[in-house]
Amino acid sequence: MERIPSKYVPIVKKALIASASVAPLGLLGGWDAAAIATIWTTMFIAIREKSNSSLGKDPKRIALAVATGLIKYYIGCKAATFACFCIPGLGPIVAIVAAIGISGVCNIYFTYSFAAALIDLMSKNNYSDDDTIDTLIKLLKKLPNVDEVKEIAKIYKS
């Protein structure tokens, strides 16, 4: 089952590409988080406009709250990224490439998941901002499944 309806694919594709492109910033501490927050806010506004929803009077607040709710996942991604530098014999260049790859995959999946959750919520139109934040955090906490990975690849190829 596709989670991203075709009318939203161009918006989500741009956000996925932008999210992947900021992966190298993950090596500089939290700089990629600031970039992701900007990407998510922009995507939130575009999806809200496309859906004609009045949900989320303050998209920056919602994107920031969701990003904060995902901090343990982000820390896990950072731990995996920096673990690349602890593998004996890997070498610094290979470790940097692996770390950027891991950061990019995390950025892409969480952006995709955030988009799918937003689109689902925008179709309901009966949530307060606080309810929206709670729902988004719950939806984003799950791990990806095969169908989601296939859909992300399909969006990239579109």
MOQUI-V679736 format. One record per residue. N is the residue number from 1. PHI is phi in whole degrees, -180 to 180 (NA if undefined). OMEGA is omega in degrees with one decimal (none if undefined). BURIAL is # if it has 24 or more other ideal C-beta (glycine too) atoms within 12 Angstrom, else .. Layout:
((N;PHI;OMEGA;BURIAL) (N;PHI;OMEGA;BURIAL))
This chain:
((1;NA;179.0;.) (2;-80;-179.9;.) (3;-95;-178.7;#) (4;-113;177.0;#) (5;-62;-173.1;.) (6;-57;-178.2;.) (7;-67;179.7;.) (8;-100;-175.0;#) (9;-56;179.9;#) (10;-60;178.9;.) (11;-66;-177.3;#) (12;-67;179.0;#) (13;-59;178.0;#) (14;-59;-179.3;.) (15;-68;178.5;#) (16;-65;178.9;#) (17;-64;178.6;#) (18;-63;179.9;#) (19;-63;178.2;#) (20;-66;-175.6;#) (21;-70;179.8;.) (22;-92;-179.6;#) (23;-54;179.1;#) (24;-60;178.1;.) (25;-66;177.8;#) (26;-62;178.2;#) (27;-76;-177.1;#) (28;-104;-179.5;.) (29;94;-174.5;.) (30;-96;-177.8;.) (31;-62;179.2;.) (32;-69;178.2;#) (33;-64;177.8;#) (34;-64;178.7;.) (35;-66;179.2;#) (36;-63;178.5;#) (37;-60;177.9;#) (38;-67;179.1;#) (39;-62;-179.0;#) (40;-65;179.2;#) (41;-64;178.2;#) (42;-62;179.4;#) (43;-64;178.5;#) (44;-57;-178.1;#) (45;-63;-179.4;#) (46;-64;179.0;#) (47;-66;179.0;#) (48;-62;178.9;#) (49;-64;-179.4;.) (50;-65;-177.5;#) (51;-87;-175.8;#) (52;59;-179.6;.) (53;-91;175.0;#) (54;-102;-177.5;.) (55;-66;173.2;#) (56;77;-179.5;#) (57;-66;-179.2;.) (58;-127;-176.3;.) (59;-61;178.6;#) (60;-64;179.7;.) (61;-63;-179.2;.) (62;-67;179.6;#) (63;-62;179.2;#) (64;-65;179.9;#) (65;-65;179.0;#) (66;-67;178.4;#) (67;-60;177.8;#) (68;-65;178.8;.) (69;-66;-179.4;#) (70;-96;-172.7;#) (71;-57;-179.8;.) (72;-67;175.4;.) (73;-71;178.5;#) (74;-64;177.9;#) (75;-62;177.0;.) (76;-61;178.3;.) (77;-64;179.3;#) (78;-65;178.5;#) (79;-61;178.5;.) (80;-66;179.1;.) (81;-62;-176.4;#) (82;-78;174.8;.) (83;-64;178.4;.) (84;-58;-178.2;#) (85;-81;-177.8;.) (86;-100;-178.5;.) (87;-81;-178.7;.) (88;-60;175.8;.) (89;80;-178.1;.) (90;-72;-179.3;.) (91;86;-174.1;.) (92;-65;-178.2;.) (93;-67;178.7;.) (94;-64;179.1;.) (95;-63;179.2;.) (96;-65;179.2;.) (97;-62;179.1;.) (98;-63;-179.4;#) (99;-64;178.0;#) (100;-65;177.9;#) (101;-61;179.0;.) (102;-63;178.8;#) (103;-60;179.8;#) (104;-63;179.1;#) (105;-62;177.9;#) (106;-62;179.6;#) (107;-59;-178.7;#) (108;-64;-177.3;#) (109;-64;-178.3;#) (110;-68;176.0;#) (111;-68;176.7;#) (112;-59;-177.5;#) (113;-64;177.4;#) (114;-63;179.0;#) (115;-61;-179.6;#) (116;-61;178.9;#) (117;-65;178.3;#) (118;-61;-178.3;#) (119;-61;177.4;#) (120;-61;-179.4;#) (121;-67;-178.7;#) (122;-64;179.4;#) (123;-76;-177.6;.) (124;-91;173.3;.) (125;61;-179.2;.) (126;-131;-179.0;.) (127;-116;168.2;#) (128;-80;178.1;.) (129;-60;179.8;#) (130;-66;175.7;.) (131;-62;179.2;.) (132;-61;-179.9;#) (133;-60;180.0;#) (134;-60;-179.3;.) (135;-65;-179.8;#) (136;-63;-179.8;#) (137;-62;178.7;#) (138;-62;-178.2;.) (139;-69;-176.6;#) (140;-83;-175.7;#) (141;-78;-177.1;.) (142;-81;178.4;.) (143;-86;-178.3;.) (144;-69;173.6;#) (145;-111;-175.6;.) (146;-60;-179.7;.) (147;-62;178.9;.) (148;-67;177.9;#) (149;-62;178.0;.) (150;-63;-179.5;.) (151;-68;177.0;#) (152;-60;178.0;#) (153;-62;179.7;.) (154;-64;178.8;.) (155;-63;178.1;#) (156;-59;-177.3;.) (157;-78;-176.5;.) (158;-68;none;.))
